[in-house]
Amino acid sequence: MAENENKKGSIHDGHRQRMKERFQRGGLVSFSDHEIIEILLYYAIPYKDVNELAHTLTARFGGWTGVLGADYNDLIAVPGVTPHVATLLVLSGQAARRYHADMTGMVTQLFTLNDIVRYVVPHFLGARDERVLMVSMD
C-alpha cells in the first residue's frame, strides 16, 4: 500500500496547511520551539513528516534559537538533516541576525549602556567562533 494511502483519513491530513494558516493569523507567538523549526523544514523537505526531525533538532541544540545558531557541520551530523536542510537553517539564523543588526544599526548615537547593548548584542547572537566588534566612542 502506498504511503499516502496509509495516511488517508489520518489526523495528520492538512497539518501543514493548518500550521501555515495558524502562522498567518498570529505569527510565531503561539508556536513552540519545535513547531518553529517544523514550519521551516516544510520548505526544505516538502513531502515528508518533519515533526520528529524538528523535535530531534530542538532537543539537540537546546531550542529553536540553538538550531538557528548551529554550525552547518553540526547540523549535517544529525540523521535526517540533508545539505539542503542545513543550508536553510543556517541561512535563516544568519538572516535573522542580519535583520536585527540592520534594524538596531539605525541608532547612530549611543548614549546609554542599554543603547550599546542593543547595538552590540546582535553581532554576537549565535556565534560559536570568537568575534571582535569595535565601537569608537567620543
C-alpha positions in Angstrom: 0.0 0.0 0.0 1.4 3.4 -0.9 2.4 5.8 1.9 -0.3 8.3 1.0 -2.9 5.6 1.3 -1.7 4.8 4.8 -2.3 8.4 5.9 -5.7 8.8 4.3 -8.1 9.9 6.9 -5.3 10.5 9.3 -5.2 13.3 11.9 -2.1 14.5 10.0 -4.1 15.3 6.9 -3.9 19.0 6.3 -1.4 19.5 9.1 1.0 21.7 7.1 -1.8 23.9 5.8 -3.2 24.3 9.3 0.2 25.3 10.6 0.7 27.8 7.8 -2.7 29.3 8.5 -2.0 29.5 12.2 1.2 31.4 11.4 -0.6 33.7 9.0 -3.2 34.5 11.7 -1.0 35.2 14.6 2.7 34.9 13.7 5.0 32.8 15.8 3.7 33.9 19.2 1.9 30.7 20.0 4.4 28.3 18.4 6.6 26.1 20.5 10.3 25.7 19.6 9.9 22.5 17.6 6.9 24.0 15.7 9.0 26.9 14.5 11.6 24.5 13.2 8.9 22.2 11.8 7.4 25.0 9.7 10.8 26.0 8.4 11.5 22.4 7.5 8.4 22.3 5.3 10.3 24.3 2.8 13.4 22.1 2.8 11.6 18.7 3.0 8.3 19.2 1.1 6.8 15.7 1.1 7.7 14.1 4.4 6.6 14.4 8.0 9.2 16.6 9.7 7.8 16.7 13.2 10.2 14.1 14.6 13.2 15.8 13.0 12.1 19.2 14.4 11.9 17.6 17.9 15.3 16.0 17.5 16.9 19.3 16.4 15.4 21.4 19.2 16.4 18.8 21.8 20.0 18.5 20.4 20.6 22.2 20.1 18.6 23.4 23.1 15.6 25.1 21.3 14.8 26.9 18.1 17.4 29.7 18.7 20.1 27.0 19.2 19.0 25.3 15.9 19.2 28.6 14.0 22.6 29.4 15.6 24.0 25.9 14.9 27.0 25.3 12.7 26.4 23.7 9.3 28.6 20.7 10.1 26.9 20.1 13.5 23.5 20.2 11.7 24.7 17.8 9.0 25.7 15.3 11.7 22.1 14.9 12.7 20.4 12.0 11.0 17.8 13.3 8.6 19.5 16.6 8.0 20.5 17.0 4.4 22.7 19.7 3.0 19.6 21.5 1.8 18.1 21.4 5.3 21.3 22.6 7.0 21.7 25.4 4.5 18.1 26.6 5.1 18.6 26.6 8.9 22.0 28.3 8.8 20.6 30.9 6.3 17.5 31.5 8.4 19.6 32.2 11.5 22.1 34.4 9.7 19.2 36.3 8.0 17.5 36.9 11.4 20.7 38.2 12.9 21.4 40.5 10.0 17.8 41.8 10.1 18.2 42.6 13.8 21.6 44.2 13.3 20.3 46.3 10.5 17.3 47.4 12.5 19.2 48.3 15.6 22.0 49.8 13.5 19.7 52.7 12.8 20.8 54.1 16.1 23.7 56.3 15.2 24.3 57.8 18.7 24.8 55.5 21.7 24.0 57.5 24.8 23.4 54.8 27.4 24.7 51.3 28.3 21.3 49.9 27.0 21.9 51.6 23.6 25.3 50.0 23.4 24.0 46.6 24.4 21.1 46.8 21.8 23.7 47.7 19.1 26.4 45.2 20.1 24.5 42.0 21.0 23.1 41.1 17.6 26.6 40.9 16.2 27.3 38.0 18.6 24.0 36.1 18.6 24.5 32.5 17.7 28.3 33.0 17.2 30.3 29.9 18.0 33.7 31.4 17.0 35.5 34.3 18.5 34.4 37.7 17.1 35.6 41.2 17.6 33.5 44.4 17.2 34.9 47.8 17.7 32.7 50.7 18.9 34.5 54.0 18.8 33.3 56.4 21.5 34.0 60.1 21.6 
